[in-house]
């Protein structure tokens, strides 16, 4: 079986999604793009992350055809492959149902820049409008809305994070939930003091020039 290193990565990060409370049950999904072979590896549908093995990971081409694997791929594969089809640098996608971020997704409300760590995602964490899960319409809405950002809230659904590697995308997913939790709690007791446009521009620029992606709570 090919791509065993990447398959193991997906299994390990699926377990991390549970450990970091970024999802529950079988919610969410992860993928890696093998750019030189134009193959995407994605977690299977309906198998708990703690029970997923490297052999359960499904390999697809960019038309969505299974090229290796006996499992059914995640129903959300379109929201992954659209980034691999249309970008030159995105090689991993992480989709979560993290609790605090999903609260704001259900409000279809952007999360505003109350803390500098938001710069790892964008100038704010935007929310796209609702589209039915598992559809190409949802993938198109995500791609249209995300622009140059690294993550997004999905209306009435969850979150998506993208990166050059699975570690990068996972770090962005963690940052989205961290900022969402701060925003929720700050609003519960008062009105958050937001960073100015100049301040957030400086932060975003700093994140863009770091040699390694800096994220909250990462070693």
Secondary structure, 3 states (H helix, E strand, C coil): CCCHHHHHHHHHHHHHHHHCCCCCCCCCEEEEEEHHHCEEEECECCCCHHHCCHHHCEEEECCCCEEECCCCECCCHHHHHHHHHHCCCCCEEEEECCHHHHHHHHHCCCECCCCHHHHHCCCCECEECCCCCCCHHHHHHHHHHHCCCCEEEECCCEEEEEECCHHHHHHHHHHHHHHHHHHHHHHHHCCCCCCCHHHHHHHHHHHHHCCCCCCCCCC
